[in-house]
Amino acid sequence: MTQKKQEQIKNSLDPAIQSIADDLDKVTAISALNNMEGGKILVASLLADIVSSIDTMCAKHKDLTMQEFVSLSVDMKTKINMARLLTRSENNKDYLSDLLDEALLSE
């Protein structure tokens, strides 16, 4: 982010602009993690865990209790959400950056 844009954000009276800028900072950090080797390993591990949960549900669907089934489903959903957060961070960063530019222009 340029120095000029940072000044515009700092001097803005619109709380939406500050909110967008804060979200952009968070998404930029997540995107940086995703682009690192550790982030790629994390996503691969999450996806492997999701596949493992699906395999367990398919192989043991007759033997699983409702509680075990729900537990596997919730675990899988959590891991899907984490993988999505990481893999979509670059698109979200671009979107928030464009949104911030538009908001600053309309101010």
C-alpha positions in Angstrom: 0.0 0.0 0.0 1.4 3.4 -1.0 2.1 6.1 1.5 -0.5 8.3 -0.1 -3.2 5.7 0.3 -2.2 5.1 3.9 -2.6 8.8 4.6 -6.0 8.9 2.9 -7.1 5.9 5.1 -5.8 7.5 8.2 -7.5 10.9 7.5 -10.8 9.4 6.4 -13.9 10.1 8.4 -15.7 7.1 6.9 -15.6 4.1 9.3 -16.2 1.8 6.3 -12.9 2.7 4.8 -11.0 1.9 8.0 -12.9 -1.4 8.3 -12.0 -2.3 4.7 -8.3 -1.4 5.3 -8.2 -3.5 8.5 -9.7 -6.5 6.6 -7.3 -6.0 3.8 -4.4 -6.1 6.3 -5.6 -9.4 7.7 -6.3 -11.0 4.3 -2.8 -9.9 3.1 -1.2 -11.7 6.1 -3.3 -14.8 5.4 -2.3 -14.6 1.7 1.4 -14.4 2.6 1.0 -17.5 4.8 -0.7 -19.4 1.9 2.1 -18.4 -0.5 4.8 -19.8 1.9 5.9 -23.4 1.9 4.4 -23.9 5.3 1.0 -22.7 4.1 1.1 -25.1 1.1 1.9 -27.9 3.5 -0.9 -26.9 5.8 -3.5 -26.8 2.9 -2.3 -30.2 1.7 -2.6 -31.6 5.2 -6.1 -30.2 5.7 -7.2 -31.7 2.3 -5.7 -35.1 3.3 -7.6 -35.0 6.6 -10.8 -34.2 4.7 -10.4 -37.1 2.4 -9.6 -39.3 5.4 -12.9 -38.2 7.1 -14.8 -39.0 3.9 -13.2 -42.4 3.7 -14.1 -43.1 7.3 -17.7 -42.1 6.7 -18.0 -44.2 3.6 -16.3 -47.3 5.0 -18.0 -47.2 8.4 -21.4 -45.6 7.7 -23.3 -48.6 9.0 -21.3 -48.8 12.2 -21.0 -45.1 13.1 -23.2 -43.7 15.8 -25.0 -40.4 15.1 -22.7 -38.6 17.4 -19.6 -40.0 15.6 -21.1 -39.1 12.3 -21.8 -35.5 13.4 -18.3 -35.3 14.9 -16.7 -36.3 11.6 -18.9 -33.9 9.7 -18.1 -31.0 12.0 -14.4 -31.8 11.8 -14.5 -32.0 8.1 -16.4 -28.7 7.8 -13.9 -26.9 10.0 -11.0 -28.1 7.9 -12.8 -27.2 4.6 -13.4 -23.7 6.0 -9.7 -23.4 6.9 -8.5 -24.6 3.5 -10.9 -22.2 1.8 -9.7 -19.3 3.9 -6.1 -19.9 2.8 -6.7 -20.8 -0.8 -9.2 -17.9 -1.4 -7.1 -15.3 0.3 -5.4 -13.9 -2.8 -8.8 -13.4 -4.5 -10.1 -11.8 -1.3 -7.1 -9.5 -1.1 -7.6 -8.3 -4.7 -11.3 -7.8 -4.1 -10.7 -5.8 -0.9 -8.0 -3.7 -2.5 -10.3 -2.8 -5.4 -13.1 -2.0 -2.9 -10.8 0.2 -0.9 -9.7 2.1 -4.0 -13.3 2.7 -4.9 -14.2 3.8 -1.4 -11.3 6.2 -1.4 -12.2 7.7 -4.8 -15.9 8.2 -3.8 -14.9 10.0 -0.6 
